[in-house]
């Protein structure tokens, strides 16, 4: 919340465009989840992965997530797989 209210702190500026990009990603993921057919408990984890993939895809397309962010995500996932 502190990043939204003050636009300027010292010499740093805050760009509110990230709010729009994240809201677009949330709306897109919600729309995809809304139109998936009802398949019961068995396919629910698969549907959750589809919705998450849509969310990440929109964040990548809108350039909210960059190469450095993807490298961080890959590092975290690879550490969890080695456990």
Secondary structure as a PSIPRED ss2 file (coil, helix, strand):
# PSIPRED VFORMAT (PSIPRED V4.0)

   1 X C   1.000  0.000  0.000
   2 X H   0.000  1.000  0.000
   3 X H   0.000  1.000  0.000
   4 X H   0.000  1.000  0.000
   5 X H   0.000  1.000  0.000
   6 X C   1.000  0.000  0.000
   7 X C   1.000  0.000  0.000
   8 X E   0.000  0.000  1.000
   9 X E   0.000  0.000  1.000
  10 X C   1.000  0.000  0.000
  11 X C   1.000  0.000  0.000
  12 X E   0.000  0.000  1.000
  13 X E   0.000  0.000  1.000
  14 X C   1.000  0.000  0.000
  15 X C   1.000  0.000  0.000
  16 X C   1.000  0.000  0.000
  17 X H   0.000  1.000  0.000
  18 X H   0.000  1.000  0.000
  19 X H   0.000  1.000  0.000
  20 X H   0.000  1.000  0.000
  21 X H   0.000  1.000  0.000
  22 X H   0.000  1.000  0.000
  23 X H   0.000  1.000  0.000
  24 X H   0.000  1.000  0.000
  25 X H   0.000  1.000  0.000
  26 X H   0.000  1.000  0.000
  27 X H   0.000  1.000  0.000
  28 X H   0.000  1.000  0.000
  29 X H   0.000  1.000  0.000
  30 X H   0.000  1.000  0.000
  31 X H   0.000  1.000  0.000
  32 X H   0.000  1.000  0.000
  33 X H   0.000  1.000  0.000
  34 X H   0.000  1.000  0.000
  35 X H   0.000  1.000  0.000
  36 X C   1.000  0.000  0.000
  37 X C   1.000  0.000  0.000
  38 X C   1.000  0.000  0.000
  39 X C   1.000  0.000  0.000
  40 X C   1.000  0.000  0.000
  41 X C   1.000  0.000  0.000
  42 X C   1.000  0.000  0.000
  43 X C   1.000  0.000  0.000
  44 X H   0.000  1.000  0.000
  45 X H   0.000  1.000  0.000
  46 X H   0.000  1.000  0.000
  47 X H   0.000  1.000  0.000
  48 X H   0.000  1.000  0.000
  49 X H   0.000  1.000  0.000
  50 X H   0.000  1.000  0.000
  51 X H   0.000  1.000  0.000
  52 X H   0.000  1.000  0.000
  53 X H   0.000  1.000  0.000
  54 X H   0.000  1.000  0.000
  55 X H   0.000  1.000  0.000
  56 X H   0.000  1.000  0.000
  57 X H   0.000  1.000  0.000
  58 X H   0.000  1.000  0.000
  59 X H   0.000  1.000  0.000
  60 X H   0.000  1.000  0.000
  61 X H   0.000  1.000  0.000
  62 X C   1.000  0.000  0.000
  63 X C   1.000  0.000  0.000
  64 X C   1.000  0.000  0.000
  65 X C   1.000  0.000  0.000
  66 X C   1.000  0.000  0.000
  67 X H   0.000  1.000  0.000
  68 X H   0.000  1.000  0.000
  69 X H   0.000  1.000  0.000
  70 X H   0.000  1.000  0.000
  71 X H   0.000  1.000  0.000
  72 X H   0.000  1.000  0.000
  73 X H   0.000  1.000  0.000
  74 X H   0.000  1.000  0.000
  75 X H   0.000  1.000  0.000
  76 X H   0.000  1.000  0.000
  77 X H   0.000  1.000  0.000
  78 X H   0.000  1.000  0.000
  79 X H   0.000  1.000  0.000
  80 X H   0.000  1.000  0.000
  81 X H   0.000  1.000  0.000
  82 X C   1.000  0.000  0.000
  83 X C   1.000  0.000  0.000
